[in-house]
Amino acid sequence: MDLDDQDASSNVEDRRGMGMPGGLGGGIGLGTIAIGVLAYFLGFDPGTAMRVAQQVQESSPHQLQTRQGPRGAPADPLGQFSAKVLGSTEHVWGDIFSRSNATYRPPTLVLYERATRSSCGLGQSAMGPFYCPNDERLYLDLSFFRDLQTRFHAPGQFAEAYVIAHEVGHHVQKLTGTAQKMAAARGRVPEAEANRLSVRMELQADCYAGVWGHYAGNMNQVKPDEVEEALRAATAIGDDRLQQQSQGRVVPETFTHGSSAQRVRWFTRGLQSGRPRDCDTWNAASL
């Protein structure tokens, strides 16, 4: 990626090096780690895992406070890269919203190590990157980029940028009201149907990531031969791929993010069109 001319976003909070969250006895309990690992590798909703972890701590509400990290673009290469990708998404979505006479409110990217607090509960690196709609923050342990390269065999800067852009896609869903409707609907339907709704939610975020990629390409930030990097990442973190690797079988009714083919299809759709209206997974007859 060529981000030399891209301003780094100042909407970054760097909690790296701040140690483990208070009230955890210097470490995370094995049960909480197990929950996070299951969420990450089996494709479960990490929000569910965080809610469980949060319930464990509810007996001591004062322990849920989080120290705030320094604000602004970090100076280290990976921190700078992440801040510039975030800056690119702010530019793209700011223009898209303004064309609809709306104002884009950018999220904050929180960089952390191992574990941190969010308004959605306890977040862990084992859960992978996540978005918390309660505080409008994206949470990212940069070690996930290493996992993309070594564990998922999806190296490359555009693959890493896709991860950030996907979480920004969830923020767009929050700003447009989709996230709120989804949360309300999930509470009224059986688990299998809630999972199907979650898949549509995640695929739309993939498509929104593609929309950003479309305009990043127009700005010459992404080269055509780099697109394959993001497609490899989308393939690597499909529910079917993760379930096959972790448990040796695929259980479609438990999918929460979509199959590899679905994730690639919707990311590509947004990448090719650049139109958010083409990301309507909710009314699509086929995913």
C-alpha positions as CSV (number, residue, x, y, z in Angstrom):
1,M,0.0,0.0,0.0
2,D,1.1,3.6,-0.7
3,L,0.0,5.7,2.3
4,D,2.8,8.3,2.1
5,D,0.4,11.1,1.2
6,Q,-2.3,10.0,3.7
7,D,-2.5,11.9,7.0
8,A,-2.6,9.7,10.0
9,S,-5.8,9.9,12.0
10,S,-5.5,11.5,15.5
11,N,-8.5,9.3,16.6
12,V,-6.1,6.7,18.1
13,E,-5.7,5.7,21.7
14,D,-2.6,3.7,22.4
15,R,-2.9,1.5,25.5
16,R,0.1,-0.7,24.6
17,G,2.5,-1.1,27.4
18,M,0.0,-0.3,30.1
19,G,-0.2,-3.8,31.5
20,M,-3.3,-5.9,32.2
21,P,-6.6,-4.4,33.1
22,G,-7.0,-3.8,36.8
23,G,-8.9,-6.2,39.0
24,L,-7.7,-9.3,37.1
25,G,-5.1,-10.3,39.6
26,G,-2.3,-9.7,37.2
27,G,-3.7,-12.0,34.6
28,I,-6.8,-13.3,32.9
29,G,-8.4,-16.4,34.3
30,L,-8.2,-19.6,32.3
31,G,-12.0,-19.7,31.9
32,T,-12.0,-16.3,30.3
33,I,-9.1,-17.3,28.0
34,A,-11.0,-20.4,26.9
35,I,-14.0,-18.3,26.1
36,G,-11.9,-15.9,24.0
37,V,-10.2,-18.7,22.1
38,L,-13.5,-20.3,21.3
39,A,-14.9,-17.1,20.0
40,Y,-11.8,-16.4,17.9
41,F,-11.3,-19.8,16.3
42,L,-14.9,-21.1,16.0
43,G,-16.3,-18.0,14.6
44,F,-18.6,-17.2,17.6
45,D,-19.7,-13.7,18.3
46,P,-16.9,-12.1,20.4
47,G,-19.4,-9.8,21.9
48,T,-21.1,-12.8,23.5
49,A,-17.7,-13.9,24.9
50,M,-17.1,-10.4,26.3
51,R,-20.5,-10.3,28.0
52,V,-19.7,-13.6,29.7
53,A,-16.4,-12.3,30.9
54,Q,-18.0,-9.1,32.1
55,Q,-20.5,-11.0,34.2
56,V,-17.6,-12.6,36.0
57,Q,-16.4,-9.1,37.1
58,E,-19.8,-7.5,37.9
59,S,-19.5,-8.2,41.6
60,S,-16.8,-5.5,41.7
61,P,-18.0,-2.6,39.4
62,H,-15.1,-0.4,40.4
63,Q,-12.7,-2.8,38.8
64,L,-14.1,-2.2,35.3
65,Q,-12.5,1.2,35.0
66,T,-9.9,1.5,32.3
67,R,-6.9,3.8,32.3
68,Q,-6.8,5.9,29.1
69,G,-3.8,5.7,26.9
70,P,-2.1,8.5,25.0
71,R,-4.2,10.0,22.1
72,G,-2.9,10.7,18.6
73,A,-1.1,8.8,15.9
74,P,1.7,6.5,17.3
75,A,5.2,6.9,16.1
76,D,6.1,3.3,15.6
77,P,5.7,1.8,12.1
78,L,2.7,-0.5,12.8
79,G,1.0,2.2,14.8
80,Q,1.5,4.8,12.1
81,F,0.2,2.3,9.5
82,S,-2.9,1.7,11.5
83,A,-3.5,5.4,12.0
84,K,-3.1,6.1,8.3
85,V,-5.5,3.3,7.3
86,L,-8.0,4.8,9.8
87,G,-7.4,8.3,8.3
88,S,-8.1,6.9,4.9
89,T,-11.4,5.4,6.1
90,E,-12.3,8.7,7.6
91,H,-11.7,10.5,4.3
92,V,-13.7,7.9,2.3
93,W,-16.7,7.7,4.6
94,G,-16.7,11.4,5.3
95,D,-17.2,12.0,1.6
96,I,-19.8,9.3,1.3
97,F,-21.8,10.7,4.2
98,S,-21.5,14.3,3.0
99,R,-23.0,13.3,-0.4
100,S,-26.1,12.2,1.5
101,N,-26.2,15.4,3.5
102,A,-25.0,13.6,6.6
103,T,-22.0,14.0,8.9
104,Y,-19.6,11.1,9.5
105,R,-18.6,10.8,13.1
106,P,-15.3,8.9,13.1
107,P,-14.6,6.1,15.6
108,T,-11.6,5.8,17.8
109,L,-9.0,3.1,17.3
110,V,-7.7,1.6,20.5
111,L,-4.4,-0.3,20.3
112,Y,-3.7,-2.6,23.2
113,E,-1.8,-5.7,24.2
114,R,-3.3,-9.0,25.5
115,A,-6.4,-7.5,27.1
116,T,-8.3,-4.3,27.7
117,R,-11.6,-3.0,29.0
118,S,-14.3,-1.7,26.6
119,S,-17.8,-0.5,27.2
120,C,-18.9,-3.9,25.8
121,G,-16.9,-5.8,28.4
122,L,-13.5,-7.4,28.6
123,G,-11.6,-7.6,25.3
124,Q,-8.8,-10.0,24.6
125,S,-6.4,-10.4,21.8
126,A,-7.6,-14.0,21.5
127,M,-10.9,-12.7,20.2
128,G,-9.3,-10.9,17.3
129,P,-10.2,-7.2,16.4
130,F,-13.6,-6.0,17.4
131,Y,-15.9,-3.0,17.4
132,C,-17.8,-1.9,20.5
133,P,-20.9,0.2,19.5
134,N,-21.4,1.4,23.1
135,D,-18.2,3.5,23.0
136,E,-17.7,3.7,19.2
137,R,-14.2,2.3,19.4
138,L,-12.3,-0.3,17.4
139,Y,-10.1,-2.5,19.5
140,L,-7.0,-4.0,17.9
141,D,-4.0,-5.9,19.3
142,L,-1.5,-5.5,16.6
143,S,-0.2,-9.1,17.1
144,F,-3.2,-10.1,15.0
145,F,-1.3,-8.9,12.0
146,R,1.3,-11.4,12.8
147,D,-1.4,-14.1,13.1
148,L,-2.7,-13.1,9.7
149,Q,0.8,-13.8,8.3
150,T,1.8,-16.9,10.2
151,R,-1.4,-18.7,11.2
152,F,-3.8,-17.7,8.5
153,H,-1.2,-17.4,5.7
154,A,-2.7,-14.1,4.6
155,P,0.2,-11.6,4.6
156,G,0.3,-8.1,3.2
157,Q,-0.6,-4.6,4.2
158,F,-3.9,-4.6,2.3
159,A,-5.0,-7.7,4.3
160,E,-4.2,-5.8,7.5
161,A,-6.0,-2.7,6.3
162,Y,-9.0,-4.9,5.4
163,V,-9.3,-5.9,9.0
164,I,-9.5,-2.3,10.2
165,A,-11.9,-1.4,7.4
166,H,-14.2,-4.3,8.3
167,E,-14.5,-3.0,11.9
168,V,-15.0,0.5,10.6
169,G,-17.8,-1.0,8.6
170,H,-19.5,-2.0,11.8
171,H,-19.2,1.6,12.9
172,V,-21.0,2.7,9.8
173,Q,-23.7,0.2,10.7
174,K,-24.0,1.9,14.1
175,L,-24.2,5.4,12.5
176,T,-26.9,4.3,10.0
177,G,-29.0,2.5,12.7
178,T,-28.4,-1.0,11.3
179,A,-26.6,-2.1,14.4
180,Q,-29.4,-1.0,16.7
181,K,-32.0,-2.8,14.6
182,M,-29.9,-6.0,14.6
183,A,-29.5,-5.9,18.4
184,A,-33.2,-5.6,18.9
185,A,-34.0,-8.4,16.4
186,R,-31.5,-10.8,17.9
187,G,-33.3,-10.6,21.2
188,R,-36.6,-11.8,19.7
189,V,-35.5,-14.8,17.7
190,P,-34.1,-18.3,18.3
191,E,-30.4,-18.8,18.3
192,A,-30.2,-20.3,14.8
193,E,-32.0,-17.3,13.4
194,A,-29.9,-14.9,15.4
195,N,-26.8,-16.5,13.9
196,R,-28.2,-16.0,10.4
197,L,-28.8,-12.3,11.2
198,S,-25.3,-12.0,12.5
199,V,-23.9,-13.5,9.2
200,R,-25.8,-10.8,7.2
201,M,-24.4,-8.1,9.6
202,E,-20.8,-9.3,9.1
203,L,-21.1,-9.7,5.4
204,Q,-22.4,-6.2,5.1
205,A,-19.3,-5.0,7.1
206,D,-17.1,-6.9,4.6
207,C,-18.9,-5.2,1.8
208,Y,-18.4,-1.8,3.4
209,A,-14.7,-2.7,3.8
210,G,-14.7,-3.3,0.0
211,V,-16.4,0.1,-0.6
212,W,-13.5,1.8,1.3
213,G,-11.0,-0.3,-0.8
214,H,-12.6,0.9,-4.0
215,Y,-11.9,4.5,-3.1
216,A,-8.5,3.8,-1.6
217,G,-7.7,2.2,-5.0
218,N,-8.9,5.4,-6.8
219,M,-6.5,7.4,-4.5
220,N,-3.7,5.0,-5.6
221,Q,-3.3,3.8,-2.0
222,V,-4.0,0.3,-3.1
223,K,-2.4,-1.3,-6.2
224,P,-4.4,-3.9,-8.2
225,D,-2.0,-6.7,-7.4
226,E,-2.6,-6.1,-3.7
227,V,-6.3,-6.9,-3.8
228,E,-5.5,-10.6,-3.6
229,E,-4.1,-10.0,-0.1
230,A,-7.5,-9.0,1.2
231,L,-9.2,-11.8,-0.5
232,R,-6.8,-14.3,1.1
233,A,-7.6,-12.7,4.5
234,A,-11.4,-12.9,3.9
235,T,-11.0,-16.6,2.9
236,A,-8.9,-17.4,5.9
237,I,-11.3,-16.1,8.5
238,G,-14.5,-17.6,7.0
239,D,-16.6,-19.6,9.5
240,D,-16.3,-22.8,7.5
241,R,-12.5,-22.6,7.3
242,L,-12.1,-21.8,11.0
243,Q,-14.5,-24.5,12.1
244,Q,-12.8,-27.1,9.9
245,Q,-9.4,-26.2,11.3
246,S,-10.5,-26.1,14.9
247,Q,-13.0,-29.0,15.2
248,G,-12.6,-31.0,12.1
249,R,-16.2,-30.4,10.9
250,V,-18.4,-27.6,9.6
251,V,-21.7,-26.7,11.2
252,P,-23.4,-24.0,9.0
253,E,-26.2,-23.3,11.5
254,T,-23.6,-22.0,13.9
255,F,-22.0,-19.6,11.4
256,T,-21.9,-16.0,12.7
257,H,-19.6,-14.3,10.1
258,G,-20.2,-16.2,6.9
259,S,-18.3,-18.8,4.9
260,S,-15.1,-18.0,3.1
261,A,-16.9,-17.8,-0.2
262,Q,-19.5,-15.4,1.1
263,R,-17.0,-13.1,2.7
264,V,-15.0,-12.9,-0.5
265,R,-18.1,-12.4,-2.5
266,W,-19.4,-9.4,-0.5
267,F,-16.0,-7.8,-0.1
268,T,-15.5,-8.0,-3.8
269,R,-19.0,-6.6,-4.4
270,G,-18.2,-3.4,-2.4
271,L,-14.7,-3.2,-3.9
272,Q,-16.0,-3.3,-7.5
273,S,-19.0,-0.9,-7.1
274,G,-17.9,1.5,-4.4
275,R,-21.6,2.0,-3.6
276,P,-22.9,1.3,0.0
277,R,-26.4,0.7,-1.4
278,D,-24.9,-2.4,-3.1
279,C,-24.1,-3.8,0.3
280,D,-27.7,-4.6,1.2
281,T,-27.2,-8.1,2.6
282,W,-30.5,-7.9,4.5
283,N,-32.7,-8.1,1.4
284,A,-30.4,-10.3,-0.6
285,A,-32.1,-13.6,-1.7
286,S,-28.8,-15.3,-1.7
287,L,-25.6,-14.5,0.2
